[in-house]
């Protein structure tokens, strides 16, 4: 006779997650991140994804050199149980490059996720997480749809203002309105 078994998930704190890293239970080859207490495997990075991250890194560094710390595919402390590793983050400039402590949402000028197979996850899991954490300017680069989605004005775990821009459109980070980028330049 079959019985219904309720599965109980074990959630981790940031401290426990960091202890696993220090103990080398987890390492950078694992390609995981902590999302709402769960250790989540990140999607593999294909050549189109890597190329887009490299292109956007090049564009942003060229236009914002010395004004921000560019933080590609590095951890961001977000909420007591989340440490995602977004594709690109523009952080408030610090001479120590965040050596003594990982950045938090208050340090973020722009957060970008590049989505191939992860579009739904970036919209419906990471988007609300970033909004709840207080990230004010979140972009998703939709590689398959050839568009950039902007998410702004976080309120109560969601973004109040969203926009989908396609080739021919121009956008700029909220913190740097003097740095316009075209969608075509971002997508290549």
C-alpha positions as a Markdown table, in Angstrom:
| # | Residue | x | y | z |
|---|---|---|---|---|
| 1 | Unk | 0.0 | 0.0 | 0.0 |
| 2 | Unk | 1.5 | 3.4 | -1.0 |
| 3 | Unk | 1.6 | 6.2 | 1.5 |
| 4 | Unk | 2.0 | 9.8 | 1.0 |
| 5 | Unk | 5.3 | 11.0 | 2.3 |
| 6 | Unk | 5.8 | 14.7 | 2.9 |
| 7 | Unk | 9.3 | 15.8 | 1.7 |
| 8 | Unk | 11.1 | 18.1 | 4.0 |
| 9 | Unk | 13.7 | 20.3 | 2.4 |
| 10 | Unk | 16.8 | 21.3 | 4.4 |
| 11 | Unk | 17.4 | 25.0 | 3.9 |
| 12 | Unk | 20.8 | 26.6 | 4.5 |
| 13 | Unk | 21.8 | 29.9 | 5.9 |
| 14 | Unk | 24.5 | 32.1 | 4.4 |
| 15 | Unk | 26.8 | 31.2 | 7.2 |
| 16 | Unk | 26.3 | 27.4 | 6.6 |
| 17 | Unk | 26.8 | 28.0 | 2.9 |
| 18 | Unk | 30.0 | 29.8 | 3.5 |
| 19 | Unk | 31.2 | 27.1 | 5.9 |
| 20 | Unk | 30.6 | 24.5 | 3.1 |
| 21 | Unk | 32.7 | 26.6 | 0.8 |
| 22 | Unk | 35.5 | 27.1 | 3.3 |
| 23 | Unk | 35.5 | 23.3 | 4.1 |
| 24 | Unk | 35.7 | 22.7 | 0.3 |
| 25 | Unk | 32.4 | 20.7 | 0.3 |
| 26 | Unk | 31.5 | 23.2 | -2.4 |
| 27 | Unk | 34.0 | 24.9 | -4.8 |
| 28 | Unk | 33.9 | 27.1 | -7.8 |
| 29 | Unk | 33.7 | 24.2 | -10.2 |
| 30 | Unk | 30.3 | 23.2 | -8.7 |
| 31 | Unk | 28.6 | 26.2 | -10.4 |
| 32 | Unk | 26.0 | 26.6 | -7.7 |
| 33 | Unk | 24.4 | 29.5 | -5.9 |
| 34 | Unk | 22.2 | 29.9 | -2.7 |
| 35 | Unk | 18.7 | 30.9 | -3.6 |
| 36 | Unk | 16.2 | 31.2 | -0.7 |
| 37 | Unk | 18.1 | 28.7 | 1.4 |
| 38 | Unk | 18.5 | 26.1 | -1.4 |
| 39 | Unk | 21.7 | 25.3 | -3.1 |
| 40 | Unk | 20.8 | 25.5 | -6.8 |
| 41 | Unk | 22.8 | 24.2 | -9.8 |
| 42 | Unk | 23.3 | 27.0 | -12.3 |
| 43 | Unk | 22.6 | 26.4 | -16.0 |
| 44 | Unk | 25.7 | 25.6 | -18.2 |
| 45 | Unk | 27.2 | 28.6 | -20.0 |
| 46 | Unk | 27.1 | 28.2 | -23.8 |
| 47 | Unk | 29.2 | 30.2 | -26.3 |
| 48 | Unk | 26.3 | 32.7 | -27.0 |
| 49 | Unk | 25.9 | 33.4 | -23.3 |
| 50 | Unk | 29.6 | 33.8 | -22.7 |
| 51 | Unk | 30.0 | 36.0 | -25.7 |
| 52 | Unk | 27.1 | 38.3 | -24.6 |
| 53 | Unk | 28.7 | 38.6 | -21.1 |
| 54 | Unk | 32.1 | 39.4 | -22.6 |
| 55 | Unk | 30.6 | 42.0 | -25.0 |
| 56 | Unk | 28.6 | 43.7 | -22.3 |
| 57 | Unk | 31.6 | 43.7 | -20.0 |
| 58 | Unk | 33.7 | 45.3 | -22.7 |
| 59 | Unk | 31.0 | 48.0 | -23.4 |
| 60 | Unk | 30.4 | 48.8 | -19.7 |
| 61 | Unk | 34.1 | 48.9 | -18.8 |
| 62 | Unk | 34.9 | 51.2 | -21.8 |
| 63 | Unk | 32.2 | 53.6 | -20.7 |
| 64 | Unk | 32.3 | 53.4 | -17.0 |
| 65 | Unk | 36.0 | 52.8 | -16.2 |
| 66 | Unk | 36.9 | 54.2 | -12.8 |
| 67 | Unk | 33.2 | 55.0 | -11.9 |
| 68 | Unk | 32.1 | 51.5 | -10.9 |
| 69 | Unk | 33.4 | 48.1 | -9.9 |
| 70 | Unk | 32.3 | 45.6 | -12.6 |
| 71 | Unk | 31.5 | 42.3 | -10.9 |
| 72 | Unk | 31.0 | 39.5 | -13.4 |
| 73 | Unk | 29.6 | 36.1 | -12.3 |
| 74 | Unk | 30.5 | 36.8 | -8.7 |
| 75 | Unk | 28.4 | 36.5 | -5.5 |
| 76 | Unk | 26.0 | 39.0 | -4.1 |
| 77 | Unk | 24.8 | 38.8 | -0.6 |
| 78 | Unk | 21.0 | 39.1 | -0.8 |
| 79 | Unk | 18.6 | 38.4 | 2.0 |
| 80 | Unk | 19.7 | 36.2 | 4.9 |
| 81 | Unk | 19.4 | 33.0 | 2.8 |
| 82 | Unk | 20.4 | 34.0 | -0.7 |
| 83 | Unk | 23.7 | 34.6 | -2.5 |
| 84 | Unk | 23.1 | 34.5 | -6.2 |
| 85 | Unk | 25.9 | 34.9 | -8.8 |
| 86 | Unk | 24.4 | 37.2 | -11.5 |
| 87 | Unk | 26.2 | 37.5 | -14.9 |
| 88 | Unk | 27.1 | 41.1 | -14.4 |
| 89 | Unk | 26.7 | 43.6 | -11.6 |
| 90 | Unk | 27.8 | 47.2 | -11.6 |
| 91 | Unk | 28.7 | 48.1 | -8.1 |
| 92 | Unk | 29.4 | 51.4 | -6.3 |
| 93 | Unk | 33.0 | 52.2 | -6.7 |
| 94 | Unk | 35.3 | 51.1 | -3.8 |
| 95 | Unk | 39.1 | 51.3 | -3.8 |
| 96 | Unk | 39.3 | 47.9 | -2.1 |
| 97 | Unk | 37.1 | 46.2 | -4.8 |
| 98 | Unk | 35.0 | 44.6 | -2.0 |
| 99 | Unk | 37.9 | 42.7 | -0.6 |
| 100 | Unk | 36.8 | 42.7 | 3.0 |
| 101 | Unk | 33.1 | 41.8 | 2.4 |
| 102 | Unk | 30.9 | 40.7 | -0.4 |
| 103 | Unk | 28.6 | 43.4 | -1.8 |
| 104 | Unk | 24.9 | 43.6 | -0.9 |
| 105 | Unk | 21.9 | 45.1 | -2.7 |
| 106 | Unk | 22.7 | 48.6 | -1.5 |
| 107 | Unk | 25.9 | 48.4 | -3.5 |
| 108 | Unk | 24.3 | 47.5 | -6.8 |
| 109 | Unk | 23.9 | 50.1 | -9.5 |
| 110 | Unk | 22.8 | 47.6 | -12.1 |
| 111 | Unk | 22.3 | 43.8 | -12.1 |
| 112 | Unk | 22.2 | 41.8 | -15.4 |
| 113 | Unk | 21.3 | 38.2 | -16.1 |
| 114 | Unk | 21.9 | 36.8 | -19.6 |
| 115 | Unk | 19.2 | 34.2 | -20.4 |
| 116 | Unk | 19.3 | 31.5 | -22.9 |
| 117 | Unk | 17.6 | 28.5 | -21.3 |
| 118 | Unk | 17.1 | 30.4 | -18.0 |
| 119 | Unk | 14.7 | 33.1 | -19.1 |
| 120 | Unk | 11.7 | 31.7 | -17.0 |
| 121 | Unk | 13.9 | 31.2 | -13.9 |
| 122 | Unk | 15.4 | 34.7 | -14.3 |
| 123 | Unk | 12.0 | 36.3 | -14.5 |
| 124 | Unk | 10.0 | 34.3 | -12.0 |
| 125 | Unk | 12.5 | 33.2 | -9.4 |
| 126 | Unk | 15.4 | 35.6 | -9.5 |
| 127 | Unk | 13.4 | 38.7 | -10.4 |
| 128 | Unk | 11.2 | 38.5 | -7.3 |
| 129 | Unk | 14.3 | 37.7 | -5.2 |
| 130 | Unk | 16.1 | 40.8 | -6.6 |
| 131 | Unk | 13.1 | 43.0 | -6.0 |
| 132 | Unk | 12.7 | 41.7 | -2.4 |
| 133 | Unk | 16.4 | 42.3 | -1.8 |
| 134 | Unk | 16.0 | 45.9 | -3.1 |
| 135 | Unk | 17.9 | 45.8 | -6.4 |
| 136 | Unk | 16.6 | 48.9 | -8.2 |
| 137 | Unk | 17.7 | 48.2 | -11.8 |
| 138 | Unk | 17.6 | 44.6 | -13.1 |
| 139 | Unk | 18.0 | 43.7 | -16.7 |
| 140 | Unk | 17.5 | 40.3 | -18.4 |
| 141 | Unk | 19.1 | 39.9 | -21.8 |
| 142 | Unk | 16.9 | 37.4 | -23.7 |
| 143 | Unk | 19.2 | 35.8 | -26.2 |
| 144 | Unk | 16.6 | 33.8 | -28.0 |
| 145 | Unk | 14.0 | 36.6 | -28.1 |
| 146 | Unk | 16.7 | 39.2 | -29.1 |
| 147 | Unk | 15.6 | 41.7 | -26.5 |
| 148 | Unk | 16.5 | 43.3 | -23.2 |
| 149 | Unk | 13.9 | 43.4 | -20.4 |
| 150 | Unk | 14.3 | 46.1 | -17.7 |
| 151 | Unk | 12.8 | 45.7 | -14.2 |
| 152 | Unk | 12.8 | 48.8 | -12.0 |
| 153 | Unk | 11.1 | 50.2 | -8.9 |
| 154 | Unk | 11.1 | 47.2 | -6.5 |
| 155 | Unk | 8.1 | 47.1 | -4.2 |
| 156 | Unk | 7.0 | 44.2 | -2.0 |
| 157 | Unk | 8.9 | 41.5 | -3.9 |
| 158 | Unk | 8.0 | 42.7 | -7.4 |
| 159 | Unk | 9.1 | 45.3 | -9.8 |
| 160 | Unk | 6.5 | 48.0 | -10.6 |
| 161 | Unk | 8.0 | 49.1 | -13.9 |
| 162 | Unk | 9.0 | 46.7 | -16.6 |
| 163 | Unk | 9.9 | 47.2 | -20.2 |
| 164 | Unk | 10.9 | 44.9 | -23.1 |
| 165 | Unk | 13.2 | 46.5 | -25.7 |
| 166 | Unk | 14.3 | 45.0 | -29.0 |
| 167 | Unk | 16.9 | 45.9 | -31.6 |
| 168 | Unk | 16.7 | 49.6 | -32.5 |
| 169 | Unk | 16.0 | 50.6 | -28.9 |
| 170 | Unk | 18.4 | 52.4 | -26.6 |
| 171 | Unk | 18.6 | 52.1 | -22.8 |
| 172 | Unk | 20.8 | 53.2 | -20.0 |
| 173 | Unk | 21.4 | 52.1 | -16.4 |
| 174 | Unk | 19.3 | 54.2 | -14.0 |
| 175 | Unk | 22.5 | 55.2 | -12.1 |
| 176 | Unk | 24.3 | 56.2 | -15.3 |
| 177 | Unk | 21.8 | 57.9 | -17.7 |
| 178 | Unk | 24.8 | 59.4 | -19.5 |
| 179 | Unk | 25.8 | 55.9 | -20.7 |
| 180 | Unk | 23.3 | 54.9 | -23.4 |
| 181 | Unk | 23.6 | 51.4 | -24.9 |
| 182 | Unk | 21.7 | 50.0 | -27.9 |
| 183 | Unk | 20.0 | 46.6 | -27.7 |
| 184 | Unk | 21.9 | 45.8 | -30.9 |
| 185 | Unk | 25.2 | 46.5 | -29.3 |
| 186 | Unk | 24.3 | 44.3 | -26.3 |
| 187 | Unk | 23.2 | 41.4 | -28.4 |
| 188 | Unk | 25.9 | 41.8 | -31.0 |
